[in-house]
Amino acid sequence: MRRQTRLLVGVLVLALLGTGPVGAVQAGPTKPVESGEPSAETPAAMQDACDYESLYDETIRSVVTVQVLTANGQGLGSGFVYDDEGHVVTNQHVVANASTVEIQFNRGEWRTAEVVGRDAYSDLAVLDVNDTPDYADPLNLEPVVPDPGQPVAAFGSPLGLSGTITNGIVSGTNRSLPAGGPQGPQFAIPNSIQTTAAINPGNSGGPLVDCEGRVVAVNTATLSGSENTGFAVPASQVERVVPSLIANGSFAHSFLGITSVDVSPIVADANGLNVTRGVLVRQVVPDSPADGVLRGDRGTERVRGIEVPVGGDVILAIDGENVSSGEDLSATSPGPDPARR
């Protein structure tokens, strides 16, 4: 007799646990846009939807190079002007260990910047820059999730080549971007954007924009060993996190306190489930909000040569919204982590 799935419905939130640098780890040559010549990844019809020459002229004035000095040397990243108060958005991993931050604008002006807020769990940081050049207008955010296939352009300073634009399409949305350094716990940045636009070391923190120059995401990483597989933090996350970084220097993330695995067919078979969606709870963090509410697995069983967790609660919905995978669970944010208030 097949065990009925235990449906957990309510306001549940996920812990994003850990800190550490995230980086664009796949190096390679910059791919400047050749006007009128569609790339192998972008159909000609989509290429025609963007006037990349005009897009470059309108956007590059607001894109900056970020140079940092640390106890171990120096680093390089990118950023963009966020508002009229002199705030610049970049990646947290770009400025994580910075003792000094210098900003270079598109026409060569240098400014010293202060880190006013940073958040490892979204990989976002805000810099305060005095005397921003008049031509460096803030870029508008587009928090609506872009469609796969939509043309986009990535701006920044890959490999130190300032003022670079690369073009591509949105390859996918609702990605869970692995993050966290080798010395610390691992976590994931939910709802990330996948793109074919080339993102290389130095691009981190620069804007990924649509054909109207609106920021749809912040360039963050490329998977090691991959080609045309870049990732960026979505503008919806920027819209939520950055105002708090400016006001408070930090952001209070939601917290549940579990580790989990997606319910695949083999997990469903091993647990006698009648669904192949949702997430199975593997472990519950002691003294977390989930402690005493959710049940972790009781171990693993070998199924078709694979060790599969068995016995944990299965989360199928959150406050009436279906949960299909860990990405859906990670995207929930109804409450803060009390440990980081």
N, C-alpha and C positions, 0 to 999 in steps of 0.2 A: 504494500500500500504506500502510495507516494505521500510524503509529508507535505502538508500545506505550507506555503510560504508565509512567514510571519511578517505582516505588513506593519511597518512603522511609519506613522503619519504624524506630522507635527512640525514645529519649528526647530530644525536641527541645523547645526553649523559645523564646519570642518576646521580642524586645527592645521595650520600651515606651520610646521615646526622646523626650525633650523635657520642658520645664517651661513653666509659665505659668498664668495664671488661667483657671478655668472658671467660668461663671456662668449663672444663670438670666437669659436675655436677653430673654425675652418678658414685657413688663409688662402688667398688666391688673388689674381689680378682683378682690379676694378673693371667693371663693364660699363663704360660710358654709353649713353644713348646715341645711336646713329639715326638721325631724323629720317623718316621714310623707309627705314629698313627694319621690319618686324623681326623680333628675336625668334629663336627656335621654340621658345616656351610660350610665346604670345601670338595668337592668331592675328592676321592683318586687320581684321575688322575691329578687334579690340584695341590694337595699336592706334588705329585712326581715331578712336574715341578720345584720346589724350593728345593735346598739343604740348609735347614735352618741352619744347623750346620756351614757350610762354610760361609753362608751369615752373620751369627752372628760374626764369627771370623774376617771377612773382614770389617764389618761395625762398630762394637761396639767401636773400637779404636777412632772413630771420633765423638762419641756421648758424650755429657756432661750433668752433673746435674747443674742446675742453682738455687742458693739460694739467696734470696733477703731479705733485711731488709727495713722495712717501718716504718712510724710513728705509725702504728697500730700493728706492730709485724713483723712476717717473713712469707715468701712464698717460694714455691718450684715449679720448672718447669724443662724443659729439653731444649736441643739445639743441634746443630751440627756444625762442622767446615765447613765454607763456602769457604774460599780461603787460599792462602799461606801468606796473610798479617795479619793473626791472627784474622779474623772476624768470629764471631759465630752468627748464625741465631736462633732466638727463637720467641715466641709469644709476641706481644705487651702487652697483659694483664698480662703476667708473670712479666714484669718489669715496668709496668705503673707508680707505685708510689714508686719505689725503691730509697732509699737513698744510699744503698750499694749493690753491686752485686758481688757474689763470684761464681767461676766456679770450678767444680771438674771434672777432666778427669778420664778416665776409670781405670787407674792404680793408682789412689789415689791422684795425684798432685792437689793442690789448686792454683788458680790464681784469683787475683782481676780483675774485668772487668769494662769497662766504656761503658755506653749506648751512642752510636754515632748516632743513628737514630731510630725512631719508627713511626708507622702508625696505628692508631686505625681502619681505614677503610678497611684494609687488615689483621689486627691483626698480623702484622709482626714487628720485631725489630731486630736491629743489635748491637752486643756487640764487643768491641775491647779488645782483650786479649793479653798481652805481654808475650813473652817467651812460645809460644805454644809447647808442647812436640813434638819431631820429629816423633813419631809414629802416631800422630793425623793428618792424611791426609784429605784434603778437600773431601767432597762427591760431586759427579757429579749430576747435575739436569737432570731430564727427563721431559721437558715441554710438550711433546706430551700427550694428554689426554688418560689415561689408559682405557682399555675396561672393562665393567662390567663382573665380573667373573674372572678377572685376579688376581692371588695370590699376596699378599703383606705382609709386616711385619712392625709393629710399634715398634720403639725403644724409650727408655726413662727411667724415674724414677717414675713410677706410685706409689702413696702412699709412696714415699720416697725409693722405692726398686730400687736402681740404677742398671744399666746394664741389663735391662729387655727387652726381645723380646716377642711380641705376634703376632700370625699369623692370616690371614683371607683372604678375597677376596675384590675386589672393588664391592660394592653393587650397586652403581649408580654414575653418574657424572652430572655435570651442576646443582648441588643443590644450593639453595639459603639459606645460613646459617644465621639464626637470630642472631643479635649481638646488642650491646649497653646495658649499665647498667640501673638499675631501676630508677636512678636519672636523666638520660639523654635521648635524643631522641633515637629511635630505628632505625636500619638500617640493611642491609643484605650484607654478603660477597658472591659475585656471583661465579659461576663455582666451588663450593666446591666439594670435593670428599667424598662420603659416603662409609664406610667400615665396615666389621664385625670384623676387628682386634680390640681387646680390647683397649680402650683409657680411662684412668682414671685420676683423679687429680694427677698432677706431670708429666704426659705424655706430657702436653701442650708444644709445641715448638720443640719436638723431630721429627725425620724424619719418614715418611712413605715411604718405599722403595720397589722396585720391586725385582725380583729374581736375578738381576745383581747388586744390591746394589745402584741403582740410585734413587735419591729422587724424588718421584712422587707428594709428598705433605708434608705439615707440620701439625702434629697432633694438633688439636685445641679443640674439645669439644665432649661430648656425651650428647644426649638429656636426660633430667631428666625423670626417670621412664622407660627408654627403655633398651633393651638388644641388643647387637650386632649392634648398630646404632651409630657409631662414625663418626666424620666429620674432614676434614683436608683441609687446604688452598692449592690450586694446585701449582705445581712447575712453571707453566706459570706465576702465580702472583708473585712468588718469583723472577723469572727472570726479570720481569718488575720493581718491587718495590725496591728490595734490593740494586741494584747499586745506585739508587737515595738516599736511606737512608745513604749509605756510603759516597757519595759525598756531599750531602746537608743536611742530617739529617731529611729529610721529603720527601714526594712524592705528586705531584700535581695530584689529582684525577679529573676525568671528572665530569661534573655537568650539570644537566638539570633543576631540581627544580620542581618536581611533586611528588604526591602520585598517585598510580594506583591500579587497580585490574585486574586480568586476565579475559578475555572474555570466560566465561563458557557458556554452553547452556542456563542456566536461565538468565544470563546477556544479551546474544544475543536476547532472546525472549523479554525481557523487553524493549530493545532498538530498536527492529525491524531490527536487523542486519542480514545479509545473510552469516555471517561467524561465526565460533566458535573458533577463535584464535586471538592473539594479546592482547593488554592491553588497558583498558579504563581509561582515565585520570580522577581522582577524584578531586584533588586540584592542583592549580598552586601556587608556592611560589612567593610572591610579589618581584619584582625587580630581579627575576632570569632570566636566558636565555629563559625560556619557557613563561615568562610573556608577554602577548600580542601576542603570537604565538599559544599557545595551549589553549584549553577551558576545564575547569573542569566541573563536573556534576552539575545539577541543583537541586539535592536532591535524594531521594529514593522513590521507589514505592514498595508496598507489592505484591510479586508474589509467589503464592503457600506457603504462610505463612512465606516468607523470605523477608527482606528488601534488595532491589537491587538498586544500583546506576543507574541513567538514565541521558542521555543528554551530557555526556562528549565526547571529541574527542577520537578516537580509533587509536592507532599506530599499523600498520600492517607490516611495513618494515622500515629498516634503511639503507640508502645508497644502496638500491637494495637487501638487505638481509632480508628475512622474519623474523618477530618477532612472535613467538608463545606464549610467556609467559613473565612474569616479569623477569625470569632468563635470557632470551635472551636480554632484554632491559638493565639489570644490567651489562651485559658482555661488552657493548660497551664502548670504551674509546678514541674517537677521539680528545677530548679537555679537558683542565684542568678547575677546579673550580677556577674562578678568585679571589674568597675570600680567597683561600689558596695558592696562588702563592708565 
